[in-house]
Amino acid sequence: MRLVLVLLWSAGWAVVPALAQRTRELRSFNEALVNLARTHSPSVVLVVSNAYGPLDESADEVSAVVLRQSTGSGVILSADGLIVTNRHVIQGATRVEVRLPALRRGRSAVRTPGRLVPAKILGADQETDLALLKVEARDLPFLTLGDSDTVRQGQLVFALGSPRGLEDSISMGLISATARQLRPDDRVVYFQTDAAINPGNSGGPLLDIDGQVIGINTLILSQSSGSEGLGFALPSNIVKYVVNEIREHGVVTRGDIGVEAQTITPGLAKALQLPVDQGVILADVTPKGPADNVDLRPGDIILSVDGKPMENARQFHVNVYQHHTGVLIKLEALREGKRFHKSVVVLDRADNPDRFASLVSERINLVPRLGVLALPIEEPLLAQLPPLRRSYGILVARISVAPNGSPGRLLPGDIIVAVNNQPVSTLRELRELVDQTPPAENVVLQLQRDGKLRYVELVLD
C-alpha cells in the first residue's frame, strides 16, 4: 500500500511540469493573438460610401430616391494612403470617405474615433470586385500583401474589419478550402474560411499568423445575411495584380486570344471520346479572332501555355490574360491524336468595359455634372468598339462619381448619342447640353448599351 501511495505521489509531481508547460504555451499563444490585433488593426480602416438609391428597393419602378450611407472595410497598403477595398463597397458613390486610425492615448477602453477624410477612387475592377482608393495622408501604418500560393487548408487565419459598422473587429478561423469557385470554370477563385465575416467586413484583410494579408474578405454565402461560416476572400496574389494594374494604368487590362476554354471532366472525356481525361478543351473559337487566325479550332485540347502544363480552364485563362496587347504566346495543343504548336498574338479582352479608362484624364475628359470621363467617337477608337447604332456619340470610359439619383445608371462602355433628343458628337456639345439643365431637374440621355439603344433619366445637382 505504501508503495502504491509513493507511486501515485510521484506521478502527480510528474504531471505538474507538463501542465505548467501547457499553460505557458497557451499564454504565449494568447499573447501572440493580442499582439497581432494591436499591431495590425490600425492599418484597417472604415470606408464610408454615400450613394443615392431607390426608397423602395422591392418596387419595379423607382418613384423616389434617397441618399444612403453604407460602410465597408479597407486595407492601407502604403504610408502615403493607398487603400484597397471591394468595388461593391464604393459602387455608385457620390462621395467616399475613410476613417483613418486614431492614435491610442490614455488608459480608457473606449478609443477616440479617427478623423474622416475624403478618398479618391483611383480605379475599380468588376471581375475581382476590387477597388483602389487614395487619401491624402502621410506616415500611415500599412499592411503587406503576402504570397497566397503558400496558403494551406486548415491554416489559422484572422478576419479584420468593421462588420455592421462595428470598427476594429477581429475574428479567428481556419482556411476551409484554398481554391473555391462559385461557378464551374470561373476565372476568379477564393479562399473559403469559417472566420466570422458579416456585411461590413467586405474589403478587410484576411491575415495569417505572421500578420501578412493573404486575402481580401469579399463575400459570404448565407440565408440569414449573417455569418454561417461560409466566408470567401480573394487571394492576395490576385489582389497584387489588380492593384499594380490600377496604379500603372488606371484600369485592369486582361489579354485575350478569342477562345472559350472548358475544364475536361471525366464525363466530357467519355462522351466526346477524348484521348485525355483531364486538362483544357476549346469549346469555342471567335471567328476572325487571334486564335482563329492561326487555325485553332473548337475541340482542340490545350496542353501547355508558354511551356506550362494546363490543368483546368481557369488556369488557362489566367495565364493568357496576364499578358499585355501585342505579346505572342506559345500554345501546345492536341488534335486527332497529333500534337502541334501555335504562336498566338494577345489582344485586350473585347468585353472589358473598363479597357478605355487609361485613355482619359480628369483635366481633359471630365463631364462634371454626369460624373464621367468620356471620349468622342473618333478613329482609332472606332476599331475597338462593337457595331454602332449611330455614326456619332460619346463613349463613357470611366465613372468618376455617380450623379444624384443614378447609382449604376451610367456604366463604362455606354455610348451617349443624345441629350434631351439633341444629338451629341463632341465633349463640348455634351457639357453644354447637360449644363443647360437647371439643378434638381431631369435630363434624359439616349445611349447605346450592349448593342441596344435606351433612355436613361438622371437628376442632376
N, C-alpha and C positions, 0 to 999 in steps of 0.2 A: 504493500500500500504506500509506504514511504517513497519507494522508487517511482511509483506512478505519479505521486504529487510532485516530485522533483522534475520528472519529465514534462509534466504539464506546465510547471512554473518556467522551465527553460524554454519551452515552445512559446509561451506568452511573451517572454522577453525577445524572442526572435521575431515575433510579429511586429513589435513596436517600431523597429527601424524601417521596416517595409512600409508601414502606414505613414510614418514621418516622411519617407521619400515620396510617396504618392501625394501627400499634402503639399510638399514643396513643388512638385511638378504641376499640380493644379493651380497653385498660387502663381507660379511662373507663367502658365498658360493664360490665366486670368489677367495678369499684369500686361502681357503682350497684347491682349484684346483691348484693354483700356488705353494703352499707348497708341495702338493703331487708330482708334476712334479719335483720340485727342490730336494726333498728328495730322490726320488726313481729312477730317471733317471740314476744316476751314477752307479747303480747296473745292468744296462742293457748294454750289450757290442755288438760290431760289430764282427761277425765271418767271416773270410776271408778264402775261400777254393780254393785251386789250384788243378785242375784235367785236364787230357788230354781227349779230346773228338773229334768227327769227325768234319772235316772242313765244311762239308755239312750234316746237320742232316737229311735232307729230302731224301738223297740218299740211295738206297737199299744196296749198298756196300760201305764200308769205304775205300776211296782211300788215305786219308791223315788225320793226327791227329794234333791238335793244343792244346797248353796249354791255358786253360780257367780259368778265375778267377771269382768266384761268391761270393756273400755276403748274409749273413743272420743275425739273431739276437740270442742272448743268455742271460741267466739269471744267475748271480752269486748267488750261494746257500750257500757259506761258505767263511769265511775270508781268508782261505788258497787256494782258487782258484778252487773250484768245480763249473762247469758251465753246465747247461742243455740247449740243443738246439734241433732242429729237425734233424733226421737222414738224410733226403734228402739234408740238407744244407752241410753235410760233406761227403756224399756218393761218393766213388771212388776217394777221395782226395789223392794226393801225399804229400800235406802239408796243415796243418790247423794252422791258426794264429788268435789271438784275440786282438782287440784293447781295452786296459784297459782304464777305465775312467781317465780323466785328472783332476788335482786339479784346482778349479776355483780361479783364481787370477786376480786382477785388475778390471777395470770397463768396459772393451771392451765387446761389444755384441757378438763378434766372439770368440769362445772358442778355446784355444790351443788344438790340437789333442793329444790324449793319446798315449802311446807307444804301438807298435805292438809286441806281444810276441808269441812264438810258443806254441801250445796246443797239449797235448797228448790225444788220443781217448781212454777212459777207457772202453767203450763198447757202443753198439747200439742195438736197438730193432726194428725189422721190423714191427711187428704188430701195435705198437703205434706210429711209426715214431719218436722215441726219441733217443737222443744220450747224453752221459755224457762225458764232457771234463775236463781236469785238466791243469792248468797253474801254473808255479812256482811263487808264489807271497804271500805276507803277508798283513794282515790288510786291506783287500778289503771290500768295502761296499757290503752288500748282502741283498737279499730279503727272505721272509719266505713263504713257501707253506701253504696256508690256507686250510680250510675244504670245499671242493666243494659240499658236500651234503647239505650245508645250502644255496646254491645259488638259487634265485627265478627268475622266468620270470618277466621282467620289471625292474630288478635291474640295477642301473647305474654302468658302467664299463669303464675302460680305457686301450687302447692298446698302449704299448710302444715298440719301436724297430727302425730299420733302413730301412724303405721302399725305394726300389730302391737305396739303399746305403746311403740314407739321414739320418745320425746318429742323435740320441737324438730326435726322433719324438714322439709325443703323440697324440692320437685321443680319442674321447669320444663317447659312445653309450650306448645301452641297451642290456640286455640278451633277445634275441628274442625267444629262446627255450632252455630248460635245458637238454634235452636228445635226441639229434638228431642222428639217424643212417643213414649212407649213403646208406646202403642196408638193406633189412629186415634181422633180426636176426644177424646183425653184432655184434661182440664181443666188439667193441670199440664204445663208444658214445662220442658226442661232445656237447659243448655249442655253440649255434648259436648266433652271435652278429651282430649288424649293425654298430659297431665301425669300422671306415675305416681301412681295412687291405689290404696291397698290397704285391707283391713279395718283399722279403727282411724283412718283418715283421716275417717271419717264425722263430720260436724258441724264440720269445719275449714273455713277460708276458701279461696276461690279469689281471688287478688289480681291486679289489673292492674299495670302498670309504675309507677303512681303510689302503689301501696300501698292502693288502695281495694278493699273487699270487693265483688266483682261477683257472687259466688255462694257457696253453702254446699255443699261436697262431700257427696254423698248416697249414690251407689251406683255399682257397676261392672257391666259385662257381661263375664263371664269363665267359661271352662270349667275353669280351674285354681284359682279363688278368689284369684288374684293379678292384678296389673296386666297388662292386654293392650292398653293404650292406648285403652280404651273406658270413660272415666270420665264421670260425669254430676253436674252441680252445679245446684242450684236458684237461679235468677236472684235478684239482690238486691232487685229491686222487689217480688217476691212475698214475700221474707223480711221486708221492711219492713212490708207489710200485715199479715202474720201476727203479727209482734212487737208492733205497735201495737194490734191487736185483743186479744191476750192481756193486754197491760199495762192496757188500759182496761176490758176486760170479763171477763178470766179465761178466755175462750174465743173461738174464731174464729167469728163469725156470718157466714152467707152467705145472700144473698137468693135467692128462687126464685119463679117465676111459674107453675110446674106444666106445663112443656113439656120434651120431649126433642128437642134440635136436632141435626142432622147436617150435615156439610160436603157441599155439592153437588160431586160428581165428574163428569167427562165421561160416565162410564158411567151414573150416575143420571140425568143430564140427558137422555141419548139414550133410555134405556128408558122414562122417565116423561114424555118429550116436554115437558120444561120449557122455558120461554121464555128461560132464562139457563143458562150452563154453569159458573157458579161462584157461591159465596155460601152461604146457610144456608137449609135447609128444615126445617120442623117435622115430625118423624117421629111424634110422639105428643103429645096434649094430655090432661092429667089431668082426668077428669070432676069437675065442681064446683070445680075449682081456679081461681085468678085469671085465667088465660088463657081457660079455658072460659067463665067468666062474662062475658067481653067478646066471645065468639063467634070466638076464634081457633080454627083447625081444622088437623088433620093435612094436610100438603100445602101449607100456606101458606108462601110464601117471605119471609123477613125481610130487608128491605133495609137498615134502619138502626135503631139504638137511641139515643134522645135526639139524633138528627141525625147520629150517627156511622155511616158505612157499615160493614156487617158482611161480612167476607170468609170467615170459617170458623166452625165451631160452637164451638171453644174460645174465640175472641174474643167470641162472643155470650154464652156462659155467664159469662165473667169480667166483662163489662160489666153483667150482671144481678146477680151475687152480691155485687158491691161496694156495692150499695145496701142500706140497712137496712129493717127492717119498717115498713110503712106508707107508704113513698115511692112515688109514681106515676112510672112510666117511660113514655116515648112511643115506640111502635113504628110504623115504616112497613113495610107488607107488600104482597105481590102475590098476587092470587088470580084465576085465569082471565083473566089479562091486564089486570086492573084494580088500580090502586094504592089503598090505603086506610090510614088511621091509627087506632091504638087506644092508649088510656091504660090501663095495667095496674098494679094495686097489687102491691107486692113483699111476700112473706111469708118467714119463716125457712124454710130448707130442711128439709123434714119428715124426711129420712133422716139428719140430722146428729145423732149420738148425744151430742155434746158441747153441744148447744144449751141444756141446763138448768144448765150449770156456773155461770153468773152468778147463779143464784138461791140459791146456798148459801154458807155461811161455815164456817170451821173451828170457830168458837166454838159455833155452834148445831147444825150438821148433821153433825158428825163422829161416825162409829161406829168408835172406835179399833181394836178388835180385828179388824174387817173391812178397815180401811184405806180406807173410802169416805166420801164426803159424800153424804147421802141426803135424800130428801123424801118425806113421806107422800102418798099419792094422794088429793088433795082438789081441789075446784074452786078456781081455773080451770085447774089442771094437767090435768084430765081432757080438756079440749077439745084439748090439744096432743099427746095420746097416741094410739097406734093402738088398735084394739078390744082390750079386756082380757078375759082368761080368768077372772079373779076380779074382784069388785067392790071389792077392797081390795088393799093392798100398799104396798111402799116402793120408790121409784124411786132407782136408783143414778145420781146426777147427775155425779159426778166421782170418779176414783180418786186417793187421797192416796198410799198406798203399798200394795204387794201383800202380803197375808197370807202367812205361811210356806207354801211348797209350792204356791202358787197363782198364778204369773205368768200373767196373762191369763184367769184363771178367772172373775173378775167384770169386767164391762165397762160403760161408761156406757150408759144406756138399759135395762139389766136391771131387772126389777121383782121384788123379793123378796116372795113371798107366804107362805112358811112357813119356820120353823127347827126342824129335827128333828120335822117333822109338826105343829108348833104354828103356827097362823095368826098373822100379824103385820099390824097396820094403823097402828101408831104407832112413832115412833122410840124411845120409851121401852120398848115391848114388844120391839123388835128388840135393843136394847142389853142388856136384862135376860136374854133367852134366850141371846144369844151369851156373855154374861159367866158364865152358869152352866156353860159348858163348861170343864173343867179344862185347864191348859196341856198341850200336846203331844197332846191328844185331838182326834178328828174331830168336826166339826159338818157337818150336811147341810142345805143351803139348797134350797128349791124356788123356782124363779124362772121368769118368762116372758121369753123372748128370741126375737126375730123371729117373734112370734105363737105360739110353741110353749112348752109347759111342759117343764122339765127339772130334774134334780137336779145340784147341784154340791157336791162334797165338799171341805172345807177342813181343814187342820191349823193350829190357832191357837197363838200364843205363850201 
